[in-house]
Amino acid sequence: MRIRCQYCRLNLAEEHFYLGKKQLTSICDICQTRGLLIGNFANLQSLGLAIARQWVYLGLPDNFNQEQLITLTLSKAERKSCNSLIDSFDVLPGSWQDQSLRFQFYQHVIKWQNQPDAVKLTGNFPIDLENLGCDTTTIFDKNNLDYTTRLYIREKYHYVCQYCGRYGDSVDHKDPVSLSDDNSLDNLTLSCRECNKLKGSMPYQQFVQWNNEISATLNKLRRYQQTIERLTQRQKKLQSQLAVARHLASSEQAANLQPLRRQIKVLQGLLDGENSDYQKLIQIRHDYIISHYVTWRLEQEGD
């Protein structure tokens, strides 16, 4: 759900209008950071949503005339650029939990909103952050593991993903570094890139639990990966043999080349079939864990 702030006129995610538990405000948290009072503004969207959810609405009633209130003056293009900037920040892992980081970001946004001509927003999020004066090392570079640490973790777990058992070379933080700032060895494990991406900022214990619930699927994924690796190795070997035979043959149509080409073609068909089934199984596992994560998040918000 997106709500339009009654001061800055941006359409922001509803989380910007939360204040306490089950309370919606008339203006966004960025404008509240300016020192504006929610009691001076009415917001029909916040009011209607609060009524539908049986939440508390914090703002003026819907029959209040706001024409005399001053709103932020931004062009349509400037509002669009600012909206995109805030949306990009919102999806950073841990951005909602790290209040000091969010407050610093808001200060830079407010400074830009007050003087948008000073910095041109490009739509490239990291570049725009730097141009606004944000400390991008604080935002992006918390995962500052050195090469020796990464190599130690890879060798400790013998390049085996500790979530699914397939080949892994991605060092993962059990508790996301964006939330914990914990780069200690106890917080590090090894994963494949797929598991690392799937886990994201999920709590470690929950992810492991949901993953273990589909152990049969994980076994199939490992078998598929092994089969695909064997087929790929066999195909590469035949392709090397074909390259040598072509070099020695007097013609591209030499009789000894055709059997090799047929074998390579058969292997490619097998690879395509295995890869297709493999990707379908990957998607099934992805959907299973994501659905559990979404349900878990809803339950956490409802507590």
C-alpha positions, -999 to 999 in steps of 0.1 A, spaced: 0 0 0 13 35 -9 0 67 8 4 103 -4 20 125 22 0 157 27 31 179 30 58 166 6 31 151 -18 52 120 -23 35 86 -27 54 65 -2 52 30 12 27 29 41 55 21 66 65 58 63 32 66 80 34 41 109 38 56 144 38 30 171 17 -1 168 -14 0 146 -13 38 141 -13 57 109 -2 94 105 -13 122 82 23 130 70 53 108 63 81 102 88 105 123 66 83 153 70 79 146 107 117 147 108 114 183 96 95 190 129 61 192 112 32 182 134 9 154 123 -19 171 141 -18 200 116 -27 178 85 -56 157 73 -50 127 51 -80 109 37 -59 78 26 -45 73 61 -79 79 76 -97 54 53 -70 28 58 -70 32 95 -108 28 97 -107 -3 75 -79 -20 96 -94 -7 128 -62 11 136 -58 46 151 -56 76 128 -34 105 139 -42 137 121 -69 162 114 -104 149 105 -115 146 68 -137 177 69 -108 201 77 -99 226 50 -62 224 43 -60 251 16 -43 275 40 -15 250 48 17 253 29 30 222 11 64 214 -3 70 229 -37 85 203 -61 79 198 -97 64 165 -110 98 153 -122 114 162 -89 88 144 -69 93 113 -92 131 114 -87 127 118 -49 102 90 -47 125 67 -66 154 76 -43 134 68 -12 120 36 -26 156 24 -34 167 32 2 136 14 16 145 -20 0 181 -20 14 185 -49 39 180 -37 74 172 -1 64 140 -1 85 158 -15 116 188 9 115 171 41 127 203 61 129 211 53 93 176 62 82 176 95 101 209 105 84 194 96 50 163 117 58 184 147 67 200 145 32 166 141 15 152 171 34 182 192 24 177 182 -13 139 189 -11 146 224 2 170 231 -27 165 205 -55 185 226 -80 217 221 -60 220 184 -69 206 166 -99 193 132 -92 204 107 -119 183 77 -109 215 57 -102 210 51 -64 247 48 -53 257 78 -73 228 99 -61 237 90 -25 272 101 -29 261 134 -46 238 141 -17 266 136 7 256 103 22 282 80 38 279 52 13 305 31 31 281 29 61 252 18 38 269 -6 15 302 -18 29 294 -35 62 303 -69 47 340 -61 50 355 -96 52 391 -99 41 404 -125 16 419 -147 43 386 -149 63 367 -159 32 393 -185 22 392 -200 57 354 -203 57 355 -220 22 381 -245 32 365 -251 66 333 -263 49 351 -279 19 332 -257 -6 299 -273 4 268 -251 9 257 -255 45 220 -249 36 215 -272 6 246 -294 3 255 -283 -32 288 -266 -43 292 -233 -25 318 -205 -24 297 -176 -10 305 -166 26 272 -159 43 263 -141 75 239 -162 96 226 -130 112 226 -105 83 255 -80 87 231 -52 78 213 -59 111 240 -72 133 273 -57 121 287 -91 132 316 -102 111 329 -128 137 337 -163 126 308 -177 147 284 -157 125 298 -169 92 289 -200 72 293 -211 36 265 -212 11 259 -214 -26 250 -182 -44 214 -193 -48 209 -199 -11 227 -167 -2 203 -147 -24 173 -166 -12 180 -162 25 187 -125 21 179 -108 54 157 -137 67 164 -148 103 189 -177 103 169 -201 125 137 -196 105 155 -201 71 172 -233 83 139 -246 97 120 -240 64 149 -254 44 150 -286 64 113 -291 60 119 -299 23 150 -322 27 137 -345 -1 137 -315 -25 173 -307 -15 184 -342 -22 169 -340 -57 186 -306 -62 220 -322 -53 214 -351 -77 204 -328 -105 236 -307 -100 258 -338 -100 242 -352 -131 245 -318 -149 282 -316 -139 289 -351 -152 271 -344 -185 289 -311 -189 323 -327 -183 315 -355 -208 304 -330 -234 335 -309 -230 357 -340 -233 339 -349 -266 342 -314 -279 379 -315 -272 382 -348 -291 362 -333 -320 385 -302 -321 415 -325 -324 398 -347 -350 388 -317 -371 424 -304 -371 437 -338 -383 409 -344 -408 412 -335 -444 376 -324 -446 348 -311 -424 327 -340 -437 352 -367 -427 334 -398 -416 351 -400 -382 337 -366 -372 300 -375 -374 299 -399 -345 314 -373 -322 290 -347 -334 260 -370 -328 272 -378 -292 277 -341 -284 242 -334 -298 227 -362 -276 245 -349 -245 232 -314 -252 196 -327 -254 201 -344 -220 216 -313 -205 187 -291 -217 162 -316 -202 181 -318 -169 186 -281 -166 149 -275 -173 138 -299 -145 165 -285 -122 153 -249 -127 117 -259 -120 127 -276 -87 147 -245 -78 116 -224 -83 95 -248 -62 119 -245 -33 121 -207 -37 83 -204 -36 80 -226 -6 105 -207 15 93 -172 4 57 -181 12 67 -192 47 87 -160 51 58 -138 41 35 -156 65 61 -153 92 65 -115 86 27 -110 87 25 -129 120 54 -108 135 36 -76 125 3 -89 140 19 -96 174 
